[in-house]
Amino acid sequence: MKEIKAFIHRNRISDVVHELKQSGYKYISVVDVLGLLKALSSQEQHYSVEIGDKVLSEIKLELVCDDHQLDSAIDIICRQGRTGQKTAGWIYVTDVEQAIKIDDI
């Protein structure tokens, strides 16, 4: 199994999640984060006193999938996450050693 973490501009996340779900991906989490991606406009940025730099509200998408689904998931995220900028975000892939279902007994 693989875990994908993708940092995506807020205005692209809806299309990414929609296509992932339509393609059968189930284990998706979406988290609001402050990041340092290049802003699409000055209205997207604000100054963070804690970080001491300009930041923007972006989305961290987390997805767990089988190894054979990895390339398809990355393709969907890349296509739907595009913003027209040279770099619109980042995707990181790691191995999942174990997945344990939390069940009511």
BABA-747415 format. One record per residue: residue number from 1; residue in one letter; y, x, z of N, C-alpha, C in turn. Coordinates in Angstrom, 3 decimals, always signed. Layout:
@pos: NUM code: A nY: Y nX: X nZ: Z caY: Y caX: X caZ: Z cY: Y cX: X cZ: Z
...
***
This chain:
@pos: 1 code: M nY: -1.187 nX: +0.845 nZ: +0.000 caY: +0.000 caX: +0.000 caZ: +0.000 cY: +1.234 cX: +0.878 cZ: +0.000
@pos: 2 code: K nY: +2.325 nX: +0.315 nZ: -0.518 caY: +3.602 caX: +1.018 caZ: -0.584 cY: +4.682 cX: +0.172 cZ: +0.069
@pos: 3 code: E nY: +5.668 nX: +0.857 nZ: +0.624 caY: +6.871 caX: +0.188 caZ: +1.113 cY: +8.034 cX: +0.673 cZ: +0.279
@pos: 4 code: I nY: +8.794 nX: -0.269 nZ: -0.220 caY: +9.995 caX: +0.035 caZ: -0.984 cY: +11.187 cX: -0.337 cZ: -0.124
@pos: 5 code: K nY: +12.143 nX: +0.585 nZ: -0.030 caY: +13.443 caX: +0.287 caZ: +0.568 cY: +14.469 cX: +0.521 cZ: -0.529
@pos: 6 code: A nY: +15.232 nX: -0.501 nZ: -0.826 caY: +16.231 caX: -0.397 caZ: -1.877 cY: +17.589 cX: -0.798 cZ: -1.318
@pos: 7 code: F nY: +18.595 nX: +0.003 nZ: -1.613 caY: +19.966 caX: -0.279 caZ: -1.194 cY: +20.717 cX: -0.789 cZ: -2.417
@pos: 8 code: I nY: +21.182 nX: -2.034 nZ: -2.324 caY: +21.674 caX: -2.778 caZ: -3.474 cY: +23.028 cX: -3.404 cZ: -3.137
@pos: 9 code: H nY: +23.888 nX: -3.494 nZ: -4.139 caY: +25.154 caX: -4.201 caZ: -3.949 cY: +24.879 cX: -5.665 cZ: -3.626
@pos: 10 code: R nY: +25.682 nX: -6.190 nZ: -2.742 caY: +25.524 caX: -7.566 caZ: -2.249 cY: +25.489 cX: -8.589 cZ: -3.395
@pos: 11 code: N nY: +26.300 nX: -8.394 nZ: -4.418 caY: +26.378 caX: -9.401 caZ: -5.475 cY: +25.172 cX: -9.381 cZ: -6.414
@pos: 12 code: R nY: +24.219 nX: -8.463 nZ: -6.241 caY: +23.033 caX: -8.388 caZ: -7.092 cY: +21.748 cX: -8.830 cZ: -6.392
@pos: 13 code: I nY: +21.786 nX: -8.984 nZ: -5.077 caY: +20.558 caX: -9.201 caZ: -4.319 cY: +19.887 cX: -10.535 cZ: -4.654
@pos: 14 code: S nY: +20.646 nX: -11.565 nZ: -4.924 caY: +20.057 caX: -12.876 caZ: -5.226 cY: +19.141 cX: -12.807 cZ: -6.441
@pos: 15 code: D nY: +19.614 nX: -12.173 nZ: -7.513 caY: +18.796 caX: -12.061 caZ: -8.722 cY: +17.552 cX: -11.204 cZ: -8.485
@pos: 16 code: V nY: +17.702 nX: -10.148 nZ: -7.703 caY: +16.562 caX: -9.275 caZ: -7.396 cY: +15.492 cX: -10.058 cZ: -6.645
@pos: 17 code: V nY: +15.865 nX: -10.718 nZ: -5.567 caY: +14.903 caX: -11.457 caZ: -4.739 cY: +14.276 cX: -12.599 cZ: -5.534
@pos: 18 code: H nY: +15.079 nX: -13.303 nZ: -6.304 caY: +14.566 caX: -14.428 caZ: -7.091 cY: +13.467 cX: -13.972 cZ: -8.049
@pos: 19 code: E nY: +13.697 nX: -12.887 nZ: -8.783 caY: +12.668 caX: -12.425 caZ: -9.720 cY: +11.454 cX: -11.852 cZ: -9.004
@pos: 20 code: L nY: +11.663 nX: -11.145 nZ: -7.888 caY: +10.525 caX: -10.642 caZ: -7.124 cY: +9.631 cX: -11.792 cZ: -6.667
@pos: 21 code: K nY: +10.238 nX: -12.844 nZ: -6.130 caY: +9.459 caX: -13.997 caZ: -5.665 cY: +8.752 cX: -14.685 cZ: -6.826
@pos: 22 code: Q nY: +9.437 nX: -14.835 nZ: -7.959 caY: +8.806 caX: -15.447 caZ: -9.130 cY: +7.628 cX: -14.614 cZ: -9.634
@pos: 23 code: S nY: +7.685 nX: -13.312 nZ: -9.403 caY: +6.617 caX: -12.420 caZ: -9.861 cY: +5.483 cX: -12.302 cZ: -8.853
@pos: 24 code: G nY: +5.572 nX: -13.029 nZ: -7.740 caY: +4.477 caX: -13.087 caZ: -6.786 cY: +4.586 cX: -12.174 cZ: -5.577
@pos: 25 code: Y nY: +5.686 nX: -11.474 nZ: -5.427 caY: +5.853 caX: -10.618 caZ: -4.248 cY: +6.181 cX: -11.500 cZ: -3.052
@pos: 26 code: K nY: +5.514 nX: -11.215 nZ: -1.918 caY: +5.633 caX: -12.082 caZ: -0.748 cY: +6.304 cX: -11.407 cZ: +0.440
@pos: 27 code: Y nY: +6.078 nX: -10.139 nZ: +0.627 caY: +6.504 caX: -9.469 caZ: +1.856 cY: +7.855 cX: -8.805 cZ: +1.633
@pos: 28 code: I nY: +8.908 nX: -9.641 nZ: +1.654 caY: +10.271 caX: -9.207 caZ: +1.345 cY: +11.151 cX: -9.454 cZ: +2.563
@pos: 29 code: S nY: +11.947 nX: -8.452 nZ: +2.913 caY: +12.971 caX: -8.610 caZ: +3.942 cY: +14.303 cX: -8.183 cZ: +3.352
@pos: 30 code: V nY: +15.368 nX: -8.843 nZ: +3.794 caY: +16.711 caX: -8.532 caZ: +3.333 cY: +17.571 cX: -8.326 cZ: +4.568
@pos: 31 code: V nY: +18.240 nX: -7.163 nZ: +4.627 caY: +19.011 caX: -6.795 caZ: +5.808 cY: +20.427 cX: -6.395 cZ: +5.389
@pos: 32 code: D nY: +21.435 nX: -6.941 nZ: +6.071 caY: +22.816 caX: -6.508 caZ: +5.843 cY: +23.019 cX: -5.145 cZ: +6.488
@pos: 33 code: V nY: +23.600 nX: -4.227 nZ: +5.733 caY: +23.893 caX: -2.900 caZ: +6.265 cY: +25.271 cX: -2.461 cZ: +5.792
@pos: 34 code: L nY: +25.851 nX: -1.495 nZ: +6.489 caY: +27.062 caX: -0.830 caZ: +6.010 cY: +26.619 cX: +0.422 cZ: +5.290
@pos: 35 code: G nY: +27.169 nX: +0.653 nZ: +4.111 caY: +26.732 caX: +1.798 caZ: +3.331 cY: +27.875 cX: +2.499 cZ: +2.631
@pos: 36 code: L nY: +27.495 nX: +3.530 nZ: +1.922 caY: +28.465 caX: +4.373 caZ: +1.244 cY: +28.300 cX: +4.349 cZ: -0.271
@pos: 37 code: L nY: +27.669 nX: +3.288 nZ: -0.800 caY: +27.600 caX: +3.152 caZ: -2.247 cY: +29.011 cX: +3.113 cZ: -2.812
@pos: 38 code: K nY: +29.155 nX: +3.479 nZ: -4.064 caY: +30.456 caX: +3.385 caZ: -4.705 cY: +30.810 cX: +1.916 cZ: -4.862
@pos: 39 code: A nY: +31.973 nX: +1.557 nZ: -4.380 caY: +32.407 caX: +0.162 caZ: -4.419 cY: +32.696 cX: -0.274 cZ: -5.850
@pos: 40 code: L nY: +32.411 nX: -1.535 nZ: -6.140 caY: +32.739 caX: -2.103 caZ: -7.440 cY: +34.230 cX: -2.380 cZ: -7.552
@pos: 41 code: S nY: +34.866 nX: -2.648 nZ: -6.410 caY: +36.316 caX: -2.856 caZ: -6.362 cY: +36.808 cX: -2.486 cZ: -4.967
@pos: 42 code: S nY: +38.119 nX: -2.312 nZ: -4.842 caY: +38.684 caX: -1.953 caZ: -3.536 cY: +38.504 cX: -3.075 cZ: -2.526
@pos: 43 code: Q nY: +38.353 nX: -4.312 nZ: -2.992 caY: +38.165 caX: -5.438 caZ: -2.090 cY: +36.808 cX: -5.395 cZ: -1.393
@pos: 44 code: E nY: +35.873 nX: -4.648 nZ: -1.969 caY: +34.523 caX: -4.549 caZ: -1.412 cY: +34.467 cX: -3.576 cZ: -0.235
@pos: 45 code: Q nY: +35.446 nX: -2.696 nZ: -0.123 caY: +35.441 caX: -1.647 caZ: +0.899 cY: +36.315 cX: -2.002 cZ: +2.091
@pos: 46 code: H nY: +35.975 nX: -1.404 nZ: +3.201 caY: +36.877 caX: -1.391 caZ: +4.356 cY: +36.644 cX: -0.094 cZ: +5.117
@pos: 47 code: Y nY: +37.591 nX: +0.271 nZ: +5.952 caY: +37.491 caX: +1.518 caZ: +6.701 cY: +36.738 cX: +1.258 cZ: +7.992
@pos: 48 code: S nY: +35.731 nX: +2.081 nZ: +8.264 caY: +34.958 caX: +1.974 caZ: +9.497 cY: +35.433 cX: +3.036 cZ: +10.480
@pos: 49 code: V nY: +35.957 nX: +2.595 nZ: +11.599 caY: +36.393 caX: +3.527 caZ: +12.634 cY: +35.199 cX: +4.292 cZ: +13.190
@pos: 50 code: E nY: +34.053 nX: +3.619 nZ: +13.344 caY: +32.858 caX: +4.259 caZ: +13.895 cY: +32.347 cX: +5.383 cZ: +12.986
@pos: 51 code: I nY: +32.387 nX: +5.164 nZ: +11.695 caY: +31.874 caX: +6.157 caZ: +10.754 cY: +32.965 cX: +7.127 cZ: +10.313
@pos: 52 code: G nY: +34.209 nX: +6.675 nZ: +10.345 caY: +35.322 caX: +7.524 caZ: +9.948 cY: +35.438 cX: +7.665 cZ: +8.438
@pos: 53 code: D nY: +35.060 nX: +6.625 nZ: +7.720 caY: +35.107 caX: +6.673 caZ: +6.261 cY: +35.122 cX: +5.242 cZ: +5.726
@pos: 54 code: K nY: +35.388 nX: +5.115 nZ: +4.438 caY: +35.316 caX: +3.811 caZ: +3.797 cY: +33.849 cX: +3.428 cZ: +3.606
@pos: 55 code: V nY: +33.541 nX: +2.186 nZ: +3.914 caY: +32.175 caX: +1.669 caZ: +3.772 cY: +32.239 cX: +0.326 cZ: +3.047
@pos: 56 code: L nY: +31.080 nX: -0.123 nZ: +2.629 caY: +30.998 caX: -1.471 caZ: +2.092 cY: +29.752 cX: -2.134 cZ: +2.630
@pos: 57 code: S nY: +29.798 nX: -3.447 nZ: +2.652 caY: +28.642 caX: -4.213 caZ: +3.091 cY: +27.676 cX: -4.281 cZ: +1.920
@pos: 58 code: E nY: +26.501 nX: -3.710 nZ: +2.104 caY: +25.487 caX: -3.734 caZ: +1.069 cY: +24.206 cX: -4.313 cZ: +1.661
@pos: 59 code: I nY: +23.190 nX: -4.414 nZ: +0.844 caY: +21.935 caX: -5.011 caZ: +1.276 cY: +20.822 cX: -3.978 cZ: +1.209
@pos: 60 code: K nY: +20.001 nX: -3.950 nZ: +2.267 caY: +18.772 caX: -3.157 caZ: +2.236 cY: +17.623 cX: -4.140 cZ: +2.027
@pos: 61 code: L nY: +16.955 nX: -3.988 nZ: +0.888 caY: +15.793 caX: -4.789 caZ: +0.566 cY: +14.566 cX: -4.003 cZ: +0.989
@pos: 62 code: E nY: +13.677 nX: -4.625 nZ: +1.742 caY: +12.414 caX: -3.999 caZ: +2.115 cY: +11.291 cX: -4.842 cZ: +1.549
@pos: 63 code: L nY: +10.340 nX: -4.170 nZ: +0.908 caY: +9.253 caX: -4.854 caZ: +0.223 cY: +7.982 cX: -4.045 cZ: +0.413
@pos: 64 code: V nY: +6.903 nX: -4.720 nZ: +0.790 caY: +5.591 caX: -4.077 caZ: +0.887 cY: +4.717 cX: -4.674 cZ: -0.208
@pos: 65 code: C nY: +4.033 nX: -3.787 nZ: -0.957 caY: +3.198 caX: -4.252 caZ: -2.066 cY: +1.984 cX: -3.342 cZ: -2.226
@pos: 66 code: D nY: +1.010 nX: -3.820 nZ: -2.981 caY: -0.146 caX: -2.992 caZ: -3.318 cY: +0.280 cX: -1.900 cZ: -4.290
@pos: 67 code: D nY: -0.464 nX: -0.813 nZ: -4.309 caY: -0.126 caX: +0.329 caZ: -5.158 cY: +0.056 cX: -0.075 cZ: -6.623
@pos: 68 code: H nY: -0.819 nX: -0.949 nZ: -7.121 caY: -0.749 caX: -1.327 caZ: -8.535 cY: +0.474 cX: -2.191 cZ: -8.863
@pos: 69 code: Q nY: +1.172 nX: -2.719 nZ: -7.857 caY: +2.365 caX: -3.539 caZ: -8.063 cY: +3.664 cX: -2.733 cZ: -8.023
@pos: 70 code: L nY: +3.558 nX: -1.473 nZ: -7.661 caY: +4.741 caX: -0.656 caZ: -7.413 cY: +5.660 cX: -0.546 cZ: -8.629
@pos: 71 code: D nY: +5.124 nX: -0.156 nZ: -9.771 caY: +5.961 caX: +0.052 caZ: -10.956 cY: +6.678 cX: -1.227 cZ: -11.376
@pos: 72 code: S nY: +5.993 nX: -2.349 nZ: -11.280 caY: +6.608 caX: -3.630 caZ: -11.634 cY: +7.755 cX: -3.967 cZ: -10.675
@pos: 73 code: A nY: +7.548 nX: -3.758 nZ: -9.384 caY: +8.598 caX: -4.043 caZ: -8.394 cY: +9.818 cX: -3.165 cZ: -8.635
@pos: 74 code: I nY: +9.591 nX: -1.888 nZ: -8.897 caY: +10.701 caX: -0.972 caZ: -9.157 cY: +11.454 cX: -1.408 cZ: -10.413
@pos: 75 code: D nY: +10.730 nX: -1.809 nZ: -11.446 caY: +11.366 caX: -2.274 caZ: -12.672 cY: +12.256 cX: -3.480 cZ: -12.413
@pos: 76 code: I nY: +11.769 nX: -4.434 nZ: -11.648 caY: +12.553 caX: -5.631 caZ: -11.325 cY: +13.809 cX: -5.256 cZ: -10.558
@pos: 77 code: I nY: +13.672 nX: -4.418 nZ: -9.549 caY: +14.824 caX: -4.022 caZ: -8.736 cY: +15.856 cX: -3.286 cZ: -9.589
@pos: 78 code: C nY: +15.396 nX: -2.388 nZ: -10.448 caY: +16.323 caX: -1.639 caZ: -11.308 cY: +17.045 cX: -2.559 cZ: -12.293
@pos: 79 code: R nY: +16.314 nX: -3.431 nZ: -12.958 caY: +16.924 caX: -4.324 caZ: -13.951 cY: +17.901 cX: -5.293 cZ: -13.319
@pos: 80 code: Q nY: +17.472 nX: -5.937 nZ: -12.241 caY: +18.298 caX: -6.970 caZ: -11.634 cY: +19.377 cX: -6.398 cZ: -10.708
@pos: 81 code: G nY: +19.229 nX: -5.155 nZ: -10.294 caY: +20.198 caX: -4.541 caZ: -9.386 cY: +21.335 cX: -3.821 cZ: -10.086
@pos: 82 code: R nY: +21.295 nX: -3.762 nZ: -11.402 caY: +22.337 caX: -3.051 caZ: -12.163 cY: +23.705 cX: -3.683 cZ: -11.960
@pos: 83 code: T nY: +24.716 nX: -2.815 nZ: -11.916 caY: +26.092 caX: -3.290 caZ: -11.751 cY: +27.012 cX: -2.818 cZ: -12.873
@pos: 84 code: G nY: +26.515 nX: -1.955 nZ: -13.746 caY: +27.360 caX: -1.374 caZ: -14.772 cY: +27.902 cX: -0.006 cZ: -14.379
@pos: 85 code: Q nY: +27.666 nX: +0.392 nZ: -13.138 caY: +28.060 caX: +1.722 caZ: -12.683 cY: +26.956 cX: +2.717 cZ: -13.001
@pos: 86 code: K nY: +27.309 nX: +3.994 nZ: -12.995 caY: +26.306 caX: +5.042 caZ: -13.223 cY: +25.220 cX: +4.982 cZ: -12.148
@pos: 87 code: T nY: +25.622 nX: +4.843 nZ: -10.886 caY: +24.667 caX: +4.706 caZ: -9.777 cY: +24.981 cX: +3.401 cZ: -9.051
@pos: 88 code: A nY: +24.057 nX: +2.445 nZ: -9.126 caY: +24.278 caX: +1.127 caZ: -8.524 cY: +23.515 cX: +0.960 cZ: -7.212
@pos: 89 code: G nY: +22.763 nX: +1.953 nZ: -6.794 caY: +21.987 caX: +1.864 caZ: -5.565 cY: +20.865 cX: +2.884 cZ: -5.594
@pos: 90 code: W nY: +19.988 nX: +2.777 nZ: -4.608 caY: +18.877 caX: +3.728 caZ: -4.468 cY: +17.621 cX: +2.993 cZ: -4.070
@pos: 91 code: I nY: +16.488 nX: +3.517 nZ: -4.534 caY: +15.176 caX: +2.983 caZ: -4.171 cY: +14.358 cX: +4.116 cZ: -3.570
@pos: 92 code: Y nY: +13.743 nX: +3.852 nZ: -2.424 caY: +12.876 caX: +4.822 caZ: -1.764 cY: +11.492 cX: +4.204 cZ: -1.620
@pos: 93 code: V nY: +10.458 nX: +4.998 nZ: -1.843 caY: +9.086 caX: +4.513 caZ: -1.767 cY: +8.316 cX: +5.387 cZ: -0.781
@pos: 94 code: T nY: +7.599 nX: +4.735 nZ: +0.138 caY: +6.755 caX: +5.460 caZ: +1.094 cY: +5.378 cX: +4.801 cZ: +1.141
@pos: 95 code: D nY: +4.407 nX: +5.572 nZ: +1.587 caY: +3.055 caX: +5.050 caZ: +1.778 cY: +2.983 cX: +4.262 cZ: +3.080
@pos: 96 code: V nY: +2.228 nX: +3.175 nZ: +3.058 caY: +1.955 caX: +2.392 caZ: +4.264 cY: +0.535 cX: +2.738 cZ: +4.681
@pos: 97 code: E nY: +0.391 nX: +3.333 nZ: +5.837 caY: -0.928 caX: +3.745 caZ: +6.312 cY: -1.758 cX: +2.564 cZ: +6.781
@pos: 98 code: Q nY: -1.089 nX: +1.577 nZ: +7.360 caY: -1.832 caX: +0.462 caZ: +7.933 cY: -0.930 cX: -0.752 cZ: +7.983
@pos: 99 code: A nY: -1.495 nX: -1.929 nZ: +7.721 caY: -0.794 caX: -3.187 caZ: +7.857 cY: -1.630 cX: -4.085 cZ: +8.752
@pos: 100 code: I nY: -1.039 nX: -4.551 nZ: +9.819 caY: -1.764 caX: -5.352 caZ: +10.797 cY: -1.096 cX: -6.734 cZ: +10.874
@pos: 101 code: K nY: -1.875 nX: -7.756 nZ: +10.627 caY: -1.373 caX: -9.122 caZ: +10.665 cY: -1.222 cX: -9.567 cZ: +12.119
@pos: 102 code: I nY: -0.074 nX: -10.144 nZ: +12.438 caY: +0.147 caX: -10.719 caZ: +13.758 cY: -0.297 cX: -12.172 cZ: +13.665
@pos: 103 code: D nY: -1.281 nX: -12.530 nZ: +14.446 caY: -1.899 caX: -13.848 caZ: +14.347 cY: -1.911 cX: -14.540 cZ: +15.688
@pos: 104 code: D nY: -1.782 nX: -15.849 nZ: +15.666 caY: -1.997 caX: -16.638 caZ: +16.883 cY: -3.504 cX: -16.771 cZ: +17.087
@pos: 105 code: I nY: -3.930 nX: -16.550 nZ: +18.294 caY: -5.360 caX: -16.645 caZ: +18.582 cY: -5.638 cX: -17.909 cZ: +19.364
***
